[in-house]
Amino acid sequence: MSLYLRELQTRLEDGQERVSSRALGASLGLTDAQIRKDLALFGSLGQPGRGYQIIDVLKRLRQMMGRDQSWPVVVVGIGNIGRAITSYGQFKTEGFDIVGVFDIDPKVVGTKSAGRVVRSMADLRATIVEHDVRLGVMTVPKASAQDVADQLIAAGVVGILNFAPKRITAPPGVSIVSVDFTVSLEQLAFQVWLAGNFEDGTK
Amino acid sequence: MSLYLRELQTRLEDGQERVSSRALGASLGLTDAQIRKDLALFGSLGQPGRGYQIIDVLKRLRQMMGRDQSWPVVVVGIGNIGRAITSYGQFKTEGFDIVGVFDIDPKVVGTKSAGRVVRSMADLRATIVEHDVRLGVMTVPKASAQDVADQLIAAGVVGILNFAPKRITAPPGVSIVSVDFTVSLEQLAFQVWLAGNFEDGTK
């Protein structure tokens, strides 16, 4: 089971969303029939020709391991994206519980975001310790990203979802996942461009 | 050159961010020395042990092909994420020019988002045609995502950056790239969990 976890996790980290039983078998040294049998035991069924949704398989493995508890999360940076994140009902459904929202701006501190009072950075550490928070979401400007990451990590956070368009340096053992809208839009433009759909118009 | 483009594009679509000269050589039937020589000609240098940043190589290829013009973009859905997108200076720098912002809500239409007047959906088609827009960003609720995508495509958009947590159906030739915050947070949680960092705390 941990072999599956590692392999699926690696593929997910590489950005892969789906995997076929054949590709998984080749990686793990098993036949694709065996893979399909094992994953069916975990409750996962692939789609013919499309394979398995990696996130779904990992979720089922997590449930089987009794790890479907909720995860406390802090959000730092209550600009537009921070507000979107705090008001995003899907997080709660998926087991992420936002236990604190923070901002550096005194004009924002004390206001509400999706029903939660925005707190000052001075309270960050206490909240992380009190709720035993391991995950932080950072929607702060580029210039303060590393500093905020350092504060989160110093207080005990070991996983950061980073929305700043800047690479964060973190000690070993700390995981960083980045969301960069420009990279996504670039990716889209290339797909369109290669499909030949810019040929006749936008020159 | 188009061989490189296709191969790099495919890897990018698979979510890969970096590639080594060896892996690229294996895919293209060339030695890694040849790959390094070719990519150096395009102006791209890999980092030893880390390989090439795929987006960077593609950008250089694009410049070489004279394709570094700006791309007009429309944004539909001016909630928190839509506001973040329209005020995001990085897009302009990277050659994306937001030529229109739209919302379905009469209370939002006519207000401003980052200096741009939000227009009604009735004006969407005219704007797309006028500016020959090929790219659309959709930050709308799940329930209206497919309908908005259909409207964009009908008016001539061939690439959609979708922020709704819903899979969009599109005809062949139309590219969709999705950004899903919950998937990113799940991915982070799995990385942390597999690193063993939930072991001693959050049970």
Chai-1 contact restraints between the chains, C-beta under 6 A:
chainA,res_idxA,chainB,res_idxB,connection_type,confidence,min_distance_angstrom,max_distance_angstrom,comment,restraint_id
A,Q9,B,F190,contact,1.0,0.0,6.0,A-B,restraint_1
A,Q9,B,L194,contact,1.0,0.0,6.0,A-B,restraint_2
A,L12,B,Q187,contact,1.0,0.0,6.0,A-B,restraint_3
A,D14,B,Q16,contact,1.0,0.0,6.0,A-B,restraint_4
A,G15,B,G15,contact,1.0,0.0,6.0,A-B,restraint_5
A,G15,B,Q16,contact,1.0,0.0,6.0,A-B,restraint_6
A,Q16,B,D14,contact,1.0,0.0,6.0,A-B,restraint_7
A,Q16,B,G15,contact,1.0,0.0,6.0,A-B,restraint_8
A,I55,B,E186,contact,1.0,0.0,6.0,A-B,restraint_9
A,L58,B,F190,contact,1.0,0.0,6.0,A-B,restraint_10
A,W71,B,A189,contact,1.0,0.0,6.0,A-B,restraint_11
A,N80,B,N80,contact,1.0,0.0,6.0,A-B,restraint_12
A,N80,B,R83,contact,1.0,0.0,6.0,A-B,restraint_13
A,N80,B,A84,contact,1.0,0.0,6.0,A-B,restraint_14
A,I81,B,A84,contact,1.0,0.0,6.0,A-B,restraint_15
A,R83,B,N80,contact,1.0,0.0,6.0,A-B,restraint_16
A,A84,B,N80,contact,1.0,0.0,6.0,A-B,restraint_17
A,A84,B,I81,contact,1.0,0.0,6.0,A-B,restraint_18
A,Q90,B,P165,contact,1.0,0.0,6.0,A-B,restraint_19
A,Q90,B,T182,contact,1.0,0.0,6.0,A-B,restraint_20
A,E94,B,T182,contact,1.0,0.0,6.0,A-B,restraint_21
A,F96,B,L185,contact,1.0,0.0,6.0,A-B,restraint_22
A,D132,B,G201,contact,1.0,0.0,6.0,A-B,restraint_23
A,D132,B,T202,contact,1.0,0.0,6.0,A-B,restraint_24
A,R134,B,V192,contact,1.0,0.0,6.0,A-B,restraint_25
A,V158,B,V192,contact,1.0,0.0,6.0,A-B,restraint_26
A,V158,B,N197,contact,1.0,0.0,6.0,A-B,restraint_27
A,G159,B,L188,contact,1.0,0.0,6.0,A-B,restraint_28
A,G159,B,V192,contact,1.0,0.0,6.0,A-B,restraint_29
A,L161,B,S184,contact,1.0,0.0,6.0,A-B,restraint_30
A,L161,B,L185,contact,1.0,0.0,6.0,A-B,restraint_31
A,L161,B,L188,contact,1.0,0.0,6.0,A-B,restraint_32
A,P165,B,Q90,contact,1.0,0.0,6.0,A-B,restraint_33
A,S175,B,Q191,contact,1.0,0.0,6.0,A-B,restraint_34
A,S175,B,V192,contact,1.0,0.0,6.0,A-B,restraint_35
A,V177,B,S184,contact,1.0,0.0,6.0,A-B,restraint_36
A,V177,B,Q187,contact,1.0,0.0,6.0,A-B,restraint_37
A,V177,B,L188,contact,1.0,0.0,6.0,A-B,restraint_38
A,V179,B,S184,contact,1.0,0.0,6.0,A-B,restraint_39
A,T182,B,Q90,contact,1.0,0.0,6.0,A-B,restraint_40
A,T182,B,E94,contact,1.0,0.0,6.0,A-B,restraint_41
A,S184,B,L161,contact,1.0,0.0,6.0,A-B,restraint_42
A,S184,B,V177,contact,1.0,0.0,6.0,A-B,restraint_43
A,S184,B,V179,contact,1.0,0.0,6.0,A-B,restraint_44
A,L185,B,F96,contact,1.0,0.0,6.0,A-B,restraint_45
A,L185,B,L161,contact,1.0,0.0,6.0,A-B,restraint_46
A,E186,B,I55,contact,1.0,0.0,6.0,A-B,restraint_47
A,Q187,B,L12,contact,1.0,0.0,6.0,A-B,restraint_48
A,Q187,B,V177,contact,1.0,0.0,6.0,A-B,restraint_49
A,L188,B,G159,contact,1.0,0.0,6.0,A-B,restraint_50
A,L188,B,L161,contact,1.0,0.0,6.0,A-B,restraint_51
A,L188,B,V177,contact,1.0,0.0,6.0,A-B,restraint_52
A,A189,B,W71,contact,1.0,0.0,6.0,A-B,restraint_53
A,F190,B,Q9,contact,1.0,0.0,6.0,A-B,restraint_54
A,F190,B,L58,contact,1.0,0.0,6.0,A-B,restraint_55
A,Q191,B,S175,contact,1.0,0.0,6.0,A-B,restraint_56
A,V192,B,R134,contact,1.0,0.0,6.0,A-B,restraint_57
A,V192,B,V158,contact,1.0,0.0,6.0,A-B,restraint_58
A,V192,B,G159,contact,1.0,0.0,6.0,A-B,restraint_59
A,V192,B,S175,contact,1.0,0.0,6.0,A-B,restraint_60
A,L194,B,Q9,contact,1.0,0.0,6.0,A-B,restraint_61
A,A195,B,G173,contact,1.0,0.0,6.0,A-B,restraint_62
A,N197,B,V158,contact,1.0,0.0,6.0,A-B,restraint_63
A,G201,B,D132,contact,1.0,0.0,6.0,A-B,restraint_64
A,T202,B,D132,contact,1.0,0.0,6.0,A-B,restraint_65
